[in-house]
Amino acid sequence: MISWSEAIKLVKGTSRFEHSLLVSHLMAELARELKENTLEWKLVGLLHDLDYDETAENRTMHGVITAHRLKGRLPEECLYAIKAHDHRTGFKPKSKLDKALVIADSLAILIEKVEKEGVTTETLKKELEKISLEKPWIKTNILKCEEIGLKLNQLLQTCINVIKTLRQNNRDLNER
């Protein structure tokens, strides 16, 4: 299996590095809550947009190229989740892992929208309604949380916990 440090090196030069880190942390927290394999889920979150820049002209291949590239370095169910995270590939999310990646990816987009005003349950809910007018698929994806056993408020609290942890880690790094 690919190591965390190898995965970071692969993603570091892409335009989606910060987004992928956020998705990765969300996936790790979801894995903990759902008692799933934290390392695998975290790696899937980190690597899901590895081919994003090169598939800009053909999003039907987004995730498919990454899965092909990582074959043998991640379990098949992880590769499938990466292929299924973007509906344009034609791969449908089936497992808890697949659905969690779709949810975490959409949550990261939502978080990125409200970061400047502060990530709270209220700002996330408000932005969820607002963004659904221009990108209804984001709300649809996030509301799939019930399919993996989480209520929306529980999911949003998970977001808050992840953001708090990331901020604390950044503060700790800056103090060194």
N, C-alpha and C positions, 0 to 999 in steps of 0.2 A: 504494500500500500504506500502511496505517496506520503511523504512526511509533511508536517505543517510548514517547516522552513522551505522545503522545495516548492510547495504550493504558493507560499508568499512570494517567492522569487518569480514564479510564473505570472502572477497577477500584478506585481508591483509596477510594471511599466504601462499598464493599460489605463484608459480613461475612466474605468469603473472601479479602481482600486478602493477608494473610500467607501463607495456603495457596497462593494463586495465584502469588505471588512464588517460593515454594519449588518449585512444579511447573515454573515457567518456567526456573529455574536447572537443575533436573534435565533438562528437555527440551534446553536448550542443550548440556549436557554429553553427553547421549545423541547429539545431532546431530553433535557433534565426533567422538565415538567411531565413529559409523556413517558419517561423511563425508557428512552431509546438510546442508541449508540451516539454519545455526544461527539466523539472525534469524527466519525463518519458524517454526521449531520453538519458539523462545523466546516469540514472540508468541502462538502457539497455547496454550502452557502458561499464559501470563499471562491470556489472555482466556477460557479454557475454562469458567470458572464465573461469567462476567459476569452471567448471568440467574439465578443460584442463589437469591437472596433472593425474586425475584418468581415463581419456579416452585415454591415450597415446597408449594403445594397441588396441584400437578400436575407431577410429575417427568417425565412423558412428553414434556413440552415443554422440559426442561432441556437446554440446548445448541442446541436448534432455534431458540429466540427469538434467542439470541446470533448464530447463523449468519445468520439473516434480517437482523438489525440491521447486521451487518458485511459484507453482500453488496457486492461491488465494492471493498472495502477490504482484503480478504485473498484469496489465490488459492482457487479452489474446493476443492482438496484440503485446505486448512487448515480451511475451513468444514465440510467433511465430517467431519474428525477431531473437531471440536468437537461436532458432532451425535452422533457415534458413541461418545463417551467414556463415556456413561451408557447401559447396556443397556436401560433403560426407554423410550428413545426409539424403539426398533425398528431403528435404524441399526446395522449390524454393522461392527466394525473390520475393514478389509481391508488397507490399506497399512501400511508400516512406521511412518509418521507416526501413523496411527490407533492402532495397537497401542502405540507408545511413549507416547502420551498416556494411555492406559488404565493402563499400567504406572507412569508417573510420578505420576499422580494417586493411585494406590493406595500407592505408595512414600511420598508425602508424608504420607498418613494414618498410615502405619506410623512414620515419623520423628517425627511430632507426638506419637505415643503414648510414645516412648522418650526424648524430648528431655531430660526432667528427670534421668533416670538416666545420660544420656550416650549418644551415638550411636556405637556400635561395631558391627563385623560380628556379634559375639556377641549384643549386645542386640537387633539387628535380627532375627537368626535366631530368637532366643527369643520375641520379640514376634510374629513371623510365625506361629509355631506356636500361640501363645496366642490371637491375634486370629482365627485360622482357625476356632476353636470357635464364636465369636459372629458373625463375618463371613467365612464361607468364600470369598466372592467376592474378597476382597482377596488372599488367597494365590493363588487361581486366576489373577487378573490379573497378579500379580507373576511367577508362573512362566511367563507367556507370553514372558518375556525371550528364551527360546531361539528363539521364532518370528522374532525380529528379529536373531538372531545373537549373543546375549550369554548367557553362563553366569550362574547366580545369584550366585556369588561375585564375578564381575566387576561385575555390576549393583550389588551391595551396596557394593563398593569405590568405585564411582562416587558412591553416596550419601555415603560418608564424605568423599570429595574435595570434593563440593559443600558439605557442611556446614563443612568446614575453611575453604574459600574464603570462605563467607558470614561465618563468625566473624572471619576476618582482616579482611575488608572493614569489618565493624562496629567492630572495634578501631581500624582506621585512621581511621574517621570520628569516633570518640570522642576520639581523640588530637588532632584538629585544633582 
